[in-house]
């Protein structure tokens, strides 16, 4: 059985959330599984050992709805990144799998070692995936070249075409018993606590808001708005009991909210092309989208609060099938067999599609 390096982008919590399910499944399918995580420290506690920690090329959230490019630039050490790329022994593995992780991807490119992308970003780049009306060539170029790969397997909100599978919904979420206790769960990591409290109270002083903030250190209550630091268990508890979810247009949180049957409203981060693409996909499905917290957009939030519209989805648990297909197709003759479920024939981009202008 093979030796595998699984490399995870640590910025945000989505990639690590997916890894909670992917890691044990990969471990059962290989002789040796080593984990690399790059980027800022994660908010989620890790339940698996990490062999390599790297700086990578993570970005830092701002406090007014976007990325803090100044802090991101100053915290990036290009010499250290080059050193990490040069010293990562990717040639020691039979297979390198990257969840949008740049150190492993560029180390493979430098040494001409195959690198398999297993990520949401792979699906966003697919020619059939939804795109915003206003294109962003620079943003798309960054998304395409940030973590180069030789094969792509992607996850998206729907199976838009060959090579795209529905989301990995972690077992912690699948095991939840969703109820409706009337509050709204809010996760907008690119906004500071003060802005969120002021805007939410201005919007409605009768609605109960449960806010999870990357910029808060201690729990606090401001009238009808309760704020917590980001915590995996507390967030899942709030999510399960919520009437609805207001969040950024990332991938995992909207997918989990849809899976749990919650009504959803998303606000994509500014200057973040991936989230603009996600917002376009969600809008096609019937999920309302707002650009920001300006007064002119609050009527749409108010309408959302007073409607019970939800978007039905079907997200079966096929993570094992996707991984089986990855290993069979990328390691032919390795002896890896299907261990759980039927193979998913719709999980990999064809060579022709991968070469299309994207």
N, C-alpha and C positions, 0 to 999 in steps of 0.2 A: 504494500500500500504506500501511497506517496507521502513526501514531505511537503508541507504547504506553509507559505507565509501569507497571513491574512492581515492586510494593512487598512487601518480605519482612520478617516478624518475625524478629529476630535472636536472641531469647532461646532458649537451647537450641541444638541442632544440627540438628533435624529439618527445619525449614523451609528452611535453607540446603542441606541434603543434597538435598532435592527440587529446589531451584533449579539444582543442577549439571546436571540434565537439562532442566529447563524453559527456562532462559535461552537455550541455543543453538538450541532449536527455535523459540522466539519470535523470536529474532533473524533466523532464516531466513524469517520470515513477515511482516516489517514493514520499513518504511523507516528507522525510528528506534526503538530500544529503550533506555530509560533505567531504571536500577535505583535503588531506594531501600531502605536497610536501617535499621531502628530497633532500639534495645535495646542491651544490653551487648555488648562485643567478643566476636566469635565464636571458638570453638576451632578451627574448620575454616579452612584457607587458602582464600581466594577466587581463582577463576581467571577472573573477569570484572570489568570496571570498574564502580565504583559512583559514580553521579552525586550522590546525596543521602545523607548520613548524618544520622540523627536520634536524639534521646534516646528518643522514643516513650514507651511505658508498659510497659517490661519489668519482670519480677520477678527477685528474687535467690534462689538456692537456699539453704536452710538446711543444717544439719549433722546433724539428727536425724530426717530423713525427710519434711520438709515445706518450705514456702516460709518464708523469713525476712521476715515482714511488717514488722518494725521497720525493717530496713535498706532494704527495698523502699520504704517510705513516705518515709524520710528522703532517699533518693537521687532521688525523683521531684520534678521541678521543674515545677509546674503552669503557671507563667507561660511557661516555655520551651516546654512542649508546645503551649500555645495559640498561641504565636508560630510554631512549626513548622507548625501546621495552617493558620494564616492566610497564611503565605508560600509554601506549596507550590503551584506553578502547575498544578494538576490540569486546569484548563480549557484548557491548551495541548496536551492529548493527545486523540487520538481514542478511546482506551480506557484505563481505569485498572483494573489487575488487582491484587488484594490477597491475599496469603497471610497472613491474620490480622494485618495490619499496621494499627495504629490511626491514625497520622498521615494517611496517604493516605485512609483510609476516612472520617475525620471532616472532612478538607478537602473531599472530594466531597460529603458531606452538607451542609456549610455552604454550598456553592455550588450545590447541587442538580445535581451532575454524577453521571452513572451510575458506579457502582463495582461491579465483578464480583469476588466472593469465589471464590478457587480454593484450597481448603484442606481439611485434615482436619476442622477445627472445623465447617465447613459440613455435613459428613456427620453429625457427632455431634449436631447440632441437628435433623436430619431426624426427622420423627415416627416413622419405621419403625426408626430405629437403636436398639440395645439401651441400656437405662438401668439404673442400680443399683437394688437393691430399696429402698434408703433414698434418697429424693429429696432434692435440695439446691436449693430454689428460688432462693436467693441466688447460688449457684454457677452455676446455669443462666442467671440474668439477666446475670451478668457475661460469660459466654461469648457470649450473644446480642448484647449491646450494646457489647462491647469494640471491635469493628471492624465497624460497620454496613455493609450492602451492599444493592444493588438487584437482584442476581441471585446465585445460589449454585451452585457446582459443587464436589462433595465427593469425598473419597477415604476409604475405610474398609477394615476387614479383609475384609469381604464386601459384595456388592452387595445391600444390604438393601431397596432400593426405588429408584424413579426419582430420578435425581439423584446416585446414589452409584456410584462406580467403585472398583475394587480399587487397592491402593497403587501409587504411583510407586516402582519399585525402580531405583535409580540404576545406570547402566551399570557403575560400578566394582564393584558387588555382583554384577550379572549375569555379569560376566567371571571371578568367583572360581571356583576349583576346590575345593569343600568336602571336607575330610577329617575324621578324628576322631583327634586325638592325646591324648585323655583328659582335658584340662583343661576348666575351666568359666570362661567369660568373664563378668565382672560389671561392670555399669554402673548405678550407683545414685547419681546426682549430688547427691541431697539428703542424703546421709550423709557424714560426715567419715571420713578414712582410719582413724583409731584405732578407731572403732566397727565399721567393716567388717572390719578385721583380727581384732579380738577375737571378733566373732560368727562369722565364717567358720572360724576356728580352733577355736572351741568346738563348732561343728557337725561338723567333720571335719578331723583333722590328717593324713589320708592323701590327701585330695582336693587336686589342684593347682588353685589359683584364680588367675586373671589379672584384676586389678581395674584399672579406669580411673576415676580420681577427679578431679573438678573442683577439689578442695581441695588437691591435691598438686602440688608444683613440680618434684620430682626423682624418678626411679625408685628403688624400694626393695624389699628382699626381707625378709619376716618368715616364716621357715620355709617352709611350703607356700603362702604367699600372696605373690604378686608384685604390686606396685602401680606404675602409670604415670600421669603426667599425661595428660589427654585428648589424643589424637593420632589424626587420621583414618587414616593409613596403618597405624600400629601396631594400632589397634582392628580394622580390617578384617582384618589378618593373623591376629589372635587369634580373631576371629569365624569365619574360614574354617576354622581348625584345631580349633575347640572341639567337645567332646562335647555341650555345652549352654550355654544363656545364662540368666543371672539378671539381670533388669533392672527398671526402673520400667515402669509401664503407659503409656508414651508411645505413639507411633505408629510412627515409622520403624524404631527398633531392633527391636521385636517383629516387625514386618512383614518386615524383612530376615532375622531369625533363622528365621522360618517358611519364607520363600522358599528358604533354604539347607538346609532339612530338619533344623534343629537342634531338640532338645527345649528347651522354653521354660518358665520360671517367672517370673511377674511380681509386683511389689510396688508398687501404686499409691501415689503421693505423698499424704501427708495434706493435707486441705483443698484438694484440687485436683480439681474436678468432672470435668473432661475425662478425667483418668486413671481416675476411678471408672467412667465410662462405658466407657472402653476395656477396663478389667478385666472388666466385665460382658459385653462382646462376646467377649473372649478366653475367658472361662469357658464361654460357650455353645458355643464351638468345641472345648472339651476341654483348654484350657491351664490348669494349676493356678495359683491366685492365693493369696497370703498378704498379710495386712494390714500386718505389721511384723516386726521381728526378735525379738520377745518369745519366751521359752522355749516357750510353749504352741503356737507356730506352727512350731517347728523340726522336729517329727515329719513335717510335710508336706514340708519341704525334704528331709529324709532319705529319705522314700519316693520323691520325684522323682529323687534321685541314683541310686537303685538300680533305677529302671525305665528302659526304653529307648523309652518312648512318645513319638512325634512326631505332629504334626497336619499332614496333607497339605493343601496349598493350591495353587491355580492362579492365578498372578499374571502374566498376559501383559503384554508391553510395549505399552501402548496410550496412552502419554502424548501422542504426536503426534495421535492420533485425538481425544483430549479437547480439545487446544488448537485443532485445526481446527474442532471444533464450537463452541467458545467464540467464535472469531473470526467464523464464519459467522452465528451466532445473535445476537451482540451488535453486529456491524458489517455488517448487510445492505447489499448494494450497494457494499461497499468493494473488491470485486475479489479478495478473499482466497479462494483455492481450496484444496481438500484436497490436501496435498502428500505425505502418507505414510499409507497404510492406509485402510480403510473407515471412514466416520463411525460414531461410537458414539452410538446413539440414547438412551442411558441416562445422560447426563451432566449434565443440568440439572434443577433443581427447577422444576416448573410454577408459574405464578403462584398457582394455588389452594393448592398445598402450601406455598409460601413464606409464605402469609398465615395458615396454621393456627397455633393457640396452641402455642408450643414452649418 
